[in-house]
Amino acid sequence: MAEQPQAIKQVIEFDDLSAKKNLRDLPWWFFALILIAIGVFVVISSNENYNEAFVFIKAGLAITIKTTLIAYAFAIFFGLMAGLGRISKNVVINNLARLYVELIRGIPILVLIFFIAFVGVPLLVDLINNFGFWLTDLGIGFLGRIFTVITNQDISMNSRAIIALAVTYGAYLAEIFRAGIQSIARGQMEAARSLGMSYGQAMRYVILPQAIRNVLPALGNDFVAMVKDSSLVSVLAVRDVTQVARLYAGTTFRFRESYVTLAVLYLTMTVLLSLLVQLLERRLRTHD
């Protein structure tokens, strides 16, 4: 009977430790973010100046989301092609992919946006025009005119921003795809080839599905990063949410209302997307 109080005391101490551990493991940072967001949205809804700024600035969200989605779709394609090139045994393809990755990753994103928008795109237009002139000289004028009528004005700043973001993030995604492909055991490729598959078929049906599944969380994190980096396209006067906020602040001189609203909009988008990425990681881990 004397041992019973001691056992009860141990149980109580264990429960206390478990409760402390549970409290320590709670995502207090997330609760703090929610409280901050709720507080700011209360201010926005109750304060006339903040409400006016929010109504004006949120109009740029559509351009931000559209630019990010299109650019990321192209970035995945560029990254996958470059990632496959990085593991290719062909010396030319391997070195071209390595050159693309190292060149793009070695230049700041803002500089790349300016370079692609004001140097790369005009150079591409000149090449297209010269190709059209070449076709015309060959006597294929009806086809050449299609390429010679293209001008720099035909390519909007929004399109240039999408190209710049896609090319930039393609280089970062290339390393993610390369790591994902190399994480698959060599036996998978050997087993597929022993079944009579070609290298391309084995890569398409066996290696890539497993690799892409492994890198999905990393791809999600890079998408969240692109949402934030899409604010840089405002330097090209693209009317995304950042540019609209700058215009509102410049015309009304309400800098506090403008940039607090802008920060909360970005914070809301990135936190929601980050939660989706964490949910994806948890589901993949449970499946494993």
C-alpha positions as CSV (number, residue, x, y, z in Angstrom):
1,M,0.0,0.0,0.0
2,A,2.9,2.3,0.7
3,E,4.0,2.1,-3.0
4,Q,0.7,3.3,-4.4
5,P,1.2,7.0,-3.6
6,Q,4.7,6.8,-5.2
7,A,3.2,5.3,-8.4
8,I,0.5,7.9,-8.5
9,K,3.2,10.6,-8.1
10,Q,5.2,9.2,-11.0
11,V,2.1,9.1,-13.2
12,I,1.4,12.8,-12.3
13,E,5.0,13.7,-13.1
14,F,4.8,11.9,-16.4
15,D,1.6,13.7,-17.3
16,D,3.2,17.1,-16.4
17,L,6.2,16.3,-18.6
18,S,3.9,15.3,-21.5
19,A,1.9,18.4,-21.1
20,K,5.0,20.6,-21.1
21,K,6.3,18.8,-24.2
22,N,3.0,19.3,-26.0
23,L,3.0,23.0,-25.1
24,R,6.6,23.3,-26.3
25,D,5.9,21.6,-29.6
26,L,2.9,23.8,-30.4
27,P,3.5,26.1,-33.4
28,W,3.4,29.3,-31.4
29,W,4.9,31.2,-34.3
30,F,1.9,30.2,-36.4
31,F,-0.5,31.4,-33.8
32,A,1.4,34.7,-33.6
33,L,1.2,35.1,-37.4
34,I,-2.6,34.5,-37.2
35,L,-3.0,37.1,-34.5
36,I,-1.0,39.6,-36.4
37,A,-3.0,39.0,-39.6
38,I,-6.3,39.2,-37.7
39,G,-5.2,42.4,-36.0
40,V,-4.2,44.0,-39.3
41,F,-7.4,42.9,-41.1
42,V,-9.4,44.4,-38.2
43,V,-7.6,47.7,-38.7
44,I,-8.1,47.5,-42.5
45,S,-11.8,46.9,-42.1
46,S,-12.4,49.5,-39.4
47,N,-10.0,52.3,-40.6
48,E,-11.2,54.2,-43.7
49,N,-7.7,54.9,-45.0
50,Y,-6.5,51.3,-44.7
51,N,-9.7,50.1,-46.2
52,E,-9.3,52.4,-49.2
53,A,-5.7,51.2,-49.6
54,F,-6.7,47.6,-49.4
55,V,-9.5,47.9,-52.1
56,F,-7.1,49.7,-54.4
57,I,-4.1,47.4,-53.9
58,K,-5.8,44.1,-54.1
59,A,-6.6,44.8,-57.8
60,G,-3.0,43.8,-58.5
61,L,-3.3,40.3,-57.0
62,A,-4.7,38.9,-60.2
63,I,-1.5,39.9,-62.1
64,T,0.7,38.6,-59.4
65,I,-1.0,35.2,-59.3
66,K,-1.2,34.9,-63.1
67,T,2.5,35.9,-63.6
68,T,3.6,33.5,-60.9
69,L,1.6,30.5,-62.2
70,I,2.7,30.9,-65.8
71,A,6.3,31.6,-65.0
72,Y,6.5,28.6,-62.7
73,A,5.0,26.3,-65.3
74,F,7.7,27.3,-67.8
75,A,10.3,27.2,-65.0
76,I,9.4,23.5,-64.3
77,F,9.9,22.7,-68.0
78,F,13.2,24.5,-68.2
79,G,14.4,23.0,-64.9
80,L,13.4,19.4,-65.9
81,M,15.2,19.8,-69.3
82,A,18.3,21.2,-67.7
83,G,18.2,18.6,-64.9
84,L,18.1,15.8,-67.4
85,G,21.0,17.6,-69.2
86,R,23.0,17.7,-66.0
87,I,22.9,13.9,-65.7
88,S,23.3,13.2,-69.4
89,K,26.4,11.4,-70.5
90,N,26.5,13.5,-73.7
91,V,29.4,15.9,-73.2
92,V,27.8,18.7,-75.2
93,I,24.4,18.5,-73.5
94,N,25.9,18.1,-70.1
95,N,28.1,21.2,-70.4
96,L,25.3,23.3,-72.0
97,A,23.0,22.4,-69.0
98,R,25.8,23.2,-66.6
99,L,26.6,26.5,-68.3
100,Y,22.9,27.5,-68.1
101,V,22.7,26.6,-64.4
102,E,25.9,28.2,-63.3
103,L,25.4,31.3,-65.4
104,I,21.9,32.0,-64.2
105,R,22.6,31.2,-60.5
106,G,25.6,33.5,-60.5
107,I,23.6,36.6,-61.4
108,P,21.1,38.4,-59.0
109,I,17.5,38.0,-60.0
110,L,16.9,41.7,-60.3
111,V,19.8,42.1,-62.7
112,L,18.5,39.1,-64.8
113,I,15.1,40.7,-65.0
114,F,16.6,43.9,-66.4
115,F,18.9,42.0,-68.7
116,I,16.3,39.6,-70.2
117,A,13.7,42.4,-70.5
118,F,15.9,45.0,-72.2
119,V,18.7,43.0,-73.7
120,G,17.6,39.3,-74.2
121,V,14.2,39.9,-75.6
122,P,15.3,42.6,-78.1
123,L,18.1,40.3,-79.2
124,L,15.7,37.4,-79.7
125,V,13.4,39.7,-81.8
126,D,16.4,40.6,-84.0
127,L,17.2,37.0,-84.5
128,I,13.6,36.2,-85.4
129,N,13.6,39.2,-87.9
130,N,16.9,38.0,-89.4
131,F,15.5,34.5,-89.9
132,G,12.5,36.1,-91.6
133,F,14.8,38.1,-94.0
134,W,16.7,34.9,-94.7
135,L,13.5,33.1,-95.6
136,T,12.6,36.0,-97.9
137,D,15.9,35.8,-99.6
138,L,15.3,32.1,-100.3
139,G,12.1,33.1,-102.1
140,I,9.7,32.1,-99.2
141,G,8.5,35.6,-98.7
142,F,5.0,34.6,-97.5
143,L,6.6,32.7,-94.6
144,G,9.4,35.2,-94.0
145,R,6.9,38.1,-93.5
146,I,5.5,36.2,-90.4
147,F,8.9,36.6,-88.7
148,T,9.9,40.1,-90.0
149,V,6.8,41.9,-88.7
150,I,7.5,41.0,-85.1
151,T,8.7,44.1,-83.1
152,N,9.9,44.7,-79.5
153,Q,6.5,46.4,-78.9
154,D,4.7,43.2,-79.6
155,I,6.2,41.6,-76.5
156,S,4.7,43.2,-73.4
157,M,6.6,43.9,-70.2
158,N,4.4,41.4,-68.4
159,S,5.5,38.7,-70.9
160,R,9.2,39.7,-70.4
161,A,8.7,39.5,-66.7
162,I,7.3,36.0,-67.1
163,I,10.2,35.0,-69.3
164,A,12.7,36.4,-66.8
165,L,11.2,34.6,-63.8
166,A,10.9,31.3,-65.7
167,V,14.5,31.4,-67.0
168,T,15.8,32.3,-63.5
169,Y,13.9,29.7,-61.5
170,G,14.5,27.1,-64.2
171,A,18.2,27.1,-63.2
172,Y,17.3,26.5,-59.5
173,L,14.7,23.8,-60.3
174,A,17.3,22.1,-62.5
175,E,19.4,21.2,-59.4
176,I,16.3,20.0,-57.6
177,F,15.4,17.7,-60.5
178,R,19.0,16.5,-60.8
179,A,19.1,15.6,-57.1
180,G,15.8,13.9,-57.3
181,I,16.8,11.7,-60.2
182,Q,20.1,10.8,-58.6
183,S,18.3,9.9,-55.4
184,I,16.7,6.9,-57.2
185,A,18.8,3.7,-56.8
186,R,20.7,2.6,-59.9
187,G,19.0,-0.7,-59.7
188,Q,15.7,0.9,-60.8
189,M,17.2,1.8,-64.1
190,E,19.0,-1.5,-64.5
191,A,15.7,-3.4,-63.8
192,A,13.8,-1.3,-66.3
193,R,16.5,-1.8,-69.0
194,S,16.5,-5.6,-68.3
195,L,12.8,-5.6,-69.0
196,G,13.5,-4.3,-72.5
197,M,12.8,-0.6,-72.0
198,S,14.9,2.0,-73.7
199,Y,16.7,4.6,-71.7
200,G,14.0,7.2,-72.5
201,Q,11.2,4.8,-71.5
202,A,12.9,3.8,-68.3
203,M,13.4,7.5,-67.4
204,R,9.8,8.4,-68.3
205,Y,7.9,5.5,-66.7
206,V,10.2,4.4,-63.8
207,I,12.7,7.1,-62.7
208,L,11.0,10.4,-63.2
209,P,7.7,9.5,-61.4
210,Q,9.6,8.5,-58.3
211,A,12.0,11.4,-58.6
212,I,9.2,14.0,-59.0
213,R,7.4,12.5,-56.0
214,N,10.6,12.9,-53.9
215,V,11.1,16.6,-54.9
216,L,7.5,17.7,-54.7
217,P,8.1,19.5,-51.3
218,A,11.1,21.3,-52.7
219,L,9.1,22.3,-55.7
220,G,6.4,23.7,-53.4
221,N,9.0,25.7,-51.5
222,D,10.4,27.2,-54.6
223,F,6.8,28.1,-55.7
224,V,6.4,30.0,-52.5
225,A,9.7,31.7,-53.1
226,M,8.6,32.7,-56.6
227,V,5.4,34.3,-55.2
228,K,7.6,36.6,-53.2
229,D,10.2,37.2,-55.9
230,S,7.4,38.1,-58.3
231,S,7.4,41.5,-56.6
232,L,10.6,42.3,-58.5
233,V,8.7,42.5,-61.8
234,S,7.3,45.8,-60.5
235,V,10.6,47.4,-61.7
236,L,9.3,46.7,-65.3
237,A,6.1,48.7,-64.5
238,V,4.1,45.5,-64.5
239,R,0.9,46.3,-62.5
240,D,1.3,43.5,-60.0
241,V,0.3,44.0,-56.4
242,T,3.6,45.6,-55.5
243,Q,3.5,48.1,-58.4
244,V,-0.1,49.0,-57.6
245,A,0.9,49.6,-53.9
246,R,3.7,51.9,-55.1
247,L,1.4,53.8,-57.3
248,Y,-1.1,54.3,-54.5
249,A,1.6,55.4,-52.1
250,G,3.0,57.8,-54.6
251,T,-0.3,59.4,-55.4
252,T,-1.8,59.6,-51.9
253,F,1.4,59.8,-49.8
254,R,-0.1,57.2,-47.5
255,F,3.0,55.1,-47.3
256,R,2.1,53.4,-44.0
257,E,-1.3,52.2,-45.2
258,S,0.1,51.1,-48.6
259,Y,3.0,49.0,-47.4
260,V,1.4,47.5,-44.3
261,T,-1.5,46.3,-46.6
262,L,1.1,45.0,-49.2
263,A,3.1,43.2,-46.5
264,V,0.0,41.5,-45.1
265,L,-1.2,40.4,-48.5
266,Y,2.1,38.8,-49.3
267,L,2.3,37.3,-45.8
268,T,-1.2,35.8,-46.2
269,M,-0.3,34.2,-49.5
270,T,3.0,32.8,-48.4
271,V,1.7,31.4,-45.1
272,L,-1.2,29.7,-46.8
273,L,1.1,28.2,-49.5
274,S,3.6,27.1,-46.9
275,L,0.9,25.3,-44.9
276,L,-0.1,23.5,-48.1
277,V,3.5,22.5,-48.7
278,Q,3.8,21.2,-45.1
279,L,0.5,19.2,-45.6
280,L,1.9,17.7,-48.7
281,E,5.1,16.7,-46.9
282,R,3.1,15.1,-44.1
283,R,1.0,13.1,-46.5
284,L,4.0,11.9,-48.4
285,R,5.7,10.9,-45.2
286,T,2.6,9.1,-44.0
287,H,2.4,7.3,-47.3
288,D,6.1,6.2,-47.0
